[in-house]
Amino acid sequence: MLAGSRTVAVVAITTKGDIVLTRQFRPGPGKVLHEHRAALWTT
């Protein structure tokens, strides 16, 4: 849950009900992680 003014959370779900994830190498833990997509827009 996000708290704050003008905040929106969006989760991409396919027509089959699957959640879209990104597979990405993260140097901190030193392994590939599956994460939800994230972006930041300002107006």
Protein Blocks (a to p, Z undefined) as FASTA:
>chain_A
ZZdehiacdddddfkopacddddddfklopacdddddddddZZ
